[in-house]
Amino acid sequence: MDGSRGPIRYPFDTAPDPDGAVEIAPGVLWLRLPLPMALDHVNVYALDDGDGWTLVDTGISSRRSRAIWATLLAGPLGGRPVNRVIVTHHHPDHVGLAGWFQSEHGAELWTSRTAWLFARMLQLDEQDRPAPETLAHYRGAGMDPALLERRASERPFNFADTVAPMPLGFRNLAEGDVIRAGGRDWDVRLGDGHAPDHVTLWSRDDTLVIGGDQLLPSISPNLGVYATEPLNDPVAAWIDSCTRLAAHARQDHLVLPGHKLPFTGLPTRLQQMIDNHHGALDRLRAHLAQPRTACECFLPLFKREIAEGEYGLALVEAVGHVNHLFLTGQARRWRRADGAWLYQMADNDREIRDRPAAMH
């Protein structure tokens, strides 16, 4: 494919109203659901299968979202049934109403096996207080002690708050699969870093690419590390995914992202997303000339002060970046007396070879 790079352009400059739709191409509708957060929307797409619709992503589970869907189903979707829901990845704004469409509308759920397992596990794992492992993860990152004490006594966010119960049964989407939807054949290509086995769909019949949060135009998705996998390296996974997907990207691809506006210029955007994290890692290497906790790395990583409302997402992404340097042998780490990990760039190969087992 022609991977030549050109400018990023936005052919559609007006997003659909919550009760409306924009026709992207014949048989492909762009819908937008509100979110109760700073990133105040999620894009979803309806693909016309003739006897009904395939939806790609759903928005969160809330009374407001279900009311909007009732209006959309009766209006832009013409009263025809939703026969299938494709979920790009397991985050609540994308999977939130998948189980509702299964149980209330009889839709089939298609997604990657990893996405389904994570979503269903987390939806069932409701907690009144943070798990000990979560608090240990925060402590290891160097969370502010007063904030840690407060978080320990509060009910945490639970997937069940915004993800409807998910009944048993789904169809696995794997790398290399080809599926039929909206009058087109789509190649399934999986990404990683923001979410494991993130589904992207690449039309064989025109220039459409459904990107979810793997392919966003003007914002960077969070590359977070959580207590479920505390030594994960999402930065390496993200850069690898962008590199692999770039082999398929064309300048004329019209990318339908999970947030913001549809865009062209995918080869350029993929290189930008790679370069953004290389730049962040370069700033972090300089910052780690002295020992620092992950939470002491916010300013070089994000180039701004982090408010409390953003603190949790900043923490997990900072851990992702220091993990990358540690796991690739560029930095060493050791425990501070309060349980926080301190990271510092390694001076030489011997320092890396001689790390005690407790550091792993």
C-alpha positions in Angstrom: 0.0 0.0 0.0 1.0 3.6 -0.5 2.2 4.7 2.9 3.4 8.2 1.7 2.7 10.9 4.3 0.6 13.9 3.9 -1.3 16.3 6.1 -4.1 15.2 8.4 -7.4 16.4 7.2 -10.9 16.4 8.6 -13.5 15.8 5.8 -16.4 16.1 8.3 -16.2 19.2 10.5 -19.5 18.9 12.3 -20.2 16.0 14.6 -23.7 14.5 14.8 -26.1 15.6 17.5 -26.8 13.0 20.2 -30.2 12.2 18.5 -28.9 12.3 15.0 -26.5 10.7 12.5 -24.0 11.7 9.8 -23.7 9.4 6.8 -20.0 8.8 6.3 -20.5 6.6 3.2 -23.3 4.5 1.8 -24.5 2.2 4.6 -22.2 3.7 7.3 -23.6 6.1 9.9 -21.6 8.1 12.5 -23.4 8.5 15.8 -22.1 10.2 19.0 -23.0 9.4 22.6 -22.2 11.8 25.5 -19.8 10.9 28.3 -19.8 12.4 31.9 -16.1 13.3 31.8 -13.6 15.8 30.3 -13.6 13.8 27.1 -17.3 14.3 26.8 -18.2 12.0 23.9 -17.6 8.7 22.2 -18.1 7.9 18.6 -20.1 4.9 17.6 -20.9 3.6 14.1 -23.9 1.9 12.6 -23.3 -0.4 9.6 -26.4 -1.2 7.4 -26.7 -5.0 6.9 -30.0 -4.7 5.1 -32.3 -6.6 7.5 -30.8 -4.7 10.5 -27.7 -3.0 11.8 -24.2 -3.8 13.1 -23.1 -1.3 15.7 -19.4 -0.6 16.4 -19.2 0.3 20.1 -22.0 1.5 22.3 -21.3 4.2 24.8 -21.5 3.8 28.6 -24.4 2.1 30.4 -26.6 4.9 31.9 -30.2 5.9 31.8 -29.3 8.8 29.6 -27.5 6.6 27.1 -30.4 4.1 26.9 -32.8 7.0 26.3 -30.6 8.3 23.5 -30.4 4.9 21.9 -34.2 4.6 22.0 -34.3 7.9 20.0 -31.6 6.7 17.6 -33.2 3.3 17.0 -36.5 4.9 16.2 -35.0 7.8 14.1 -31.8 7.5 12.1 -31.8 3.6 12.3 -35.4 3.5 11.0 -36.8 1.1 13.5 -34.7 -1.9 12.2 -33.1 -4.2 14.7 -29.6 -4.2 16.0 -28.5 -7.7 15.1 -24.8 -7.4 16.1 -22.5 -5.3 18.2 -18.8 -5.2 17.5 -16.8 -3.9 20.4 -13.3 -2.5 19.7 -12.0 -2.8 23.2 -13.0 -3.4 26.8 -13.2 0.2 28.1 -16.6 1.2 29.5 -17.3 4.0 26.9 -17.0 1.3 24.2 -18.5 -1.8 25.8 -20.9 -0.2 28.3 -24.2 -1.2 26.6 -23.0 -4.3 24.7 -24.6 -6.6 27.2 -27.8 -4.6 27.1 -28.0 -4.9 23.4 -27.5 -8.7 23.8 -30.1 -9.2 26.5 -32.7 -6.6 25.5 -32.3 -6.5 21.7 -31.1 -10.0 20.9 -27.9 -8.8 19.3 -24.8 -10.9 19.0 -21.5 -9.6 20.5 -18.3 -9.8 18.4 -15.0 -8.7 19.9 -11.6 -10.0 20.6 -11.3 -12.8 23.2 -9.1 -10.6 25.5 -11.5 -7.7 25.3 -14.5 -9.9 26.2 -12.6 -11.6 29.1 -11.4 -8.3 30.6 -14.8 -6.6 30.2 -16.8 -9.5 31.7 -14.3 -10.0 34.6 -14.2 -6.4 35.5 -18.0 -6.0 35.2 -18.4 -8.8 37.8 -15.6 -7.5 40.1 -17.5 -5.0 42.1 -15.7 -3.6 45.2 -16.8 -1.3 48.0 -13.2 -0.3 48.7 -10.0 -0.6 46.6 -8.4 -4.0 46.6 -5.1 -4.4 48.6 -3.3 -4.9 45.3 -4.6 -1.7 43.9 -3.5 0.3 47.0 -0.1 -1.4 46.8 0.1 -0.4 43.1 -0.7 3.2 44.0 1.9 3.1 46.9 4.5 1.7 44.6 3.9 4.5 42.1 4.5 7.1 44.8 1.0 8.4 45.1 0.6 11.4 47.4 0.1 10.0 50.9 -3.0 12.1 51.7 -4.6 11.2 48.4 -3.7 7.5 49.0 -5.3 7.6 52.4 -8.5 9.2 51.0 -8.7 6.7 48.1 -8.3 3.8 50.5 -11.5 4.9 52.4 -13.6 5.6 49.3 -15.6 3.4 47.0 -13.5 3.1 43.8 -14.9 3.3 40.2 -16.3 0.0 39.3 -17.0 -1.2 35.8 -20.5 -2.2 36.9 -21.2 1.5 37.4 -21.1 2.1 33.7 -21.1 -1.4 32.0 -24.3 -3.4 31.8 -24.3 -7.1 32.8 -22.8 -9.2 30.1 -24.5 -12.5 29.4 -22.5 -15.5 28.3 -21.7 -15.8 24.6 -19.6 -13.8 22.1 -17.8 -14.4 18.8 -14.0 -14.0 18.8 -12.4 -11.6 16.4 -8.8 -12.5 15.8 -5.9 -11.0 13.7 -6.4 -11.8 10.1 -10.1 -12.5 10.2 -12.3 -11.1 7.5 -15.9 -10.1 8.4 -18.9 -8.8 6.4 -20.7 -5.7 7.6 -22.3 -2.7 6.0 -22.0 -4.2 2.5 -18.3 -4.4 2.9 -15.6 -7.0 3.7 -13.4 -5.8 6.6 -9.9 -7.1 7.6 -9.5 -7.4 11.4 -6.3 -6.1 12.7 -5.5 -6.0 16.4 -3.6 -3.3 18.3 -2.2 -3.1 21.8 -0.9 -0.6 24.3 -4.1 1.3 25.1 -6.1 -1.9 25.4 -5.0 -5.5 24.7 -6.2 -7.0 21.4 -7.9 -3.8 20.4 -10.0 -4.4 17.2 -9.5 -2.2 14.2 -11.5 -2.9 10.9 -10.1 -2.1 7.5 -12.5 -2.1 4.5 -11.4 -4.0 1.4 -14.1 -2.3 -0.7 -13.3 1.4 -0.1 -11.0 3.6 2.1 -12.8 3.2 5.4 -10.9 2.2 8.6 -12.7 1.9 11.9 -10.0 2.8 14.5 -11.6 2.9 17.9 -9.1 4.4 20.4 -6.1 2.8 18.6 -6.3 5.4 15.8 -7.2 8.8 17.2 -6.5 12.1 15.3 -5.6 14.8 17.8 -5.3 13.2 21.2 -3.2 10.4 22.6 -4.9 7.5 24.3 -3.9 6.5 27.8 -1.2 3.9 28.0 -1.8 2.7 31.6 -0.5 0.0 33.9 -2.9 -1.3 36.5 -2.7 -3.7 39.4 -4.0 -6.5 37.2 -0.6 -6.5 35.4 1.8 -4.3 37.3 4.8 -5.0 35.1 3.1 -4.5 31.8 4.9 -2.5 29.1 2.1 -0.7 27.2 4.5 1.7 25.6 6.4 -1.0 23.8 3.1 -2.6 22.7 1.8 0.8 21.5 4.9 1.6 19.4 4.9 -1.9 18.0 1.2 -1.7 17.1 1.6 1.7 15.4 4.6 0.3 13.4 2.6 -2.8 12.3 -0.5 -0.9 11.3 1.6 1.6 9.4 2.4 -1.1 6.9 -1.3 -1.1 5.9 -2.0 2.7 6.1 -2.7 4.9 3.1 -3.0 8.6 2.9 -6.5 8.3 1.5 -7.8 6.1 4.3 -10.8 7.7 6.0 -10.4 6.8 9.7 -13.4 6.6 11.9 -12.0 7.1 15.4 -13.5 6.4 18.8 -13.3 10.1 19.7 -12.9 13.4 17.9 -13.4 13.7 14.1 -13.0 11.3 11.2 -9.7 12.0 9.4 -7.4 11.2 6.5 -3.6 11.2 6.7 -3.2 8.0 8.7 0.5 7.4 7.8 1.4 10.8 9.2 -0.8 10.2 12.3 0.8 6.8 13.1 4.3 8.3 12.9 3.2 11.2 15.1 1.9 8.7 17.7 5.2 6.9 17.6 7.3 10.1 17.8 5.2 11.4 20.7 6.1 8.6 23.0 9.8 8.6 21.9 9.8 12.2 22.9 8.2 11.5 26.2 10.8 8.8 26.9 13.7 11.1 26.0 12.4 13.7 28.5 12.0 10.9 31.1 15.5 9.7 30.6 16.8 13.1 31.4 14.6 13.4 34.4 15.7 10.1 35.8 19.3 11.2 36.1 18.2 11.4 39.7 16.0 8.8 41.5 12.3 9.5 41.1 9.0 7.8 41.7 6.5 7.4 38.8 4.4 10.2 40.3 7.4 12.5 40.3 7.6 12.1 36.5 4.3 13.8 35.6 5.8 17.1 34.5 8.4 15.8 32.0 5.9 13.3 30.6 2.8 15.5 30.2 4.5 18.9 30.1 1.9 20.4 32.5 0.7 20.2 36.1 -1.7 17.4 36.8 -4.9 18.2 38.7 -6.5 15.7 41.1 -9.2 14.8 38.6 -6.5 13.6 36.2 -4.2 12.1 38.8 -5.3 8.5 38.4 -4.9 8.4 34.6 -1.5 10.2 34.9 -0.3 7.8 37.5 -1.0 4.6 35.4 0.5 6.2 32.3 3.6 7.3 34.2 4.0 3.7 35.5 3.7 2.6 31.9 6.7 4.7 30.8 9.0 4.0 33.8 8.1 0.3 33.3 9.3 0.6 29.7 12.7 1.9 30.7 13.1 -0.6 33.5 12.0 -3.7 31.4 14.2 -2.7 28.5 17.2 -2.5 30.8 17.6 1.3 30.5 16.7 2.1 34.2 17.1 0.4 37.5 14.6 0.5 40.4 14.6 -0.2 44.1 12.1 0.1 47.0 12.0 3.2 49.1 11.2 2.8 52.8 7.5 3.8 52.3 7.0 1.1 49.6 7.4 3.4 46.6 9.6 2.3 43.7 12.5 4.7 42.8 13.7 4.7 39.2 17.0 5.9 37.9 18.8 5.5 34.6 21.4 2.8 34.7 25.0 3.9 34.4 26.3 0.8 32.8 25.7 -2.8 31.8 27.1 -4.1 35.1 24.4 -2.2 37.1 21.7 -4.0 35.1 23.3 -7.4 35.5 23.8 -6.9 39.2 20.2 -5.9 40.0 18.9 -7.9 43.0 16.0 -10.3 42.5 13.7 -8.0 44.5 13.8 -5.5 41.7 12.1 -7.8 39.3 
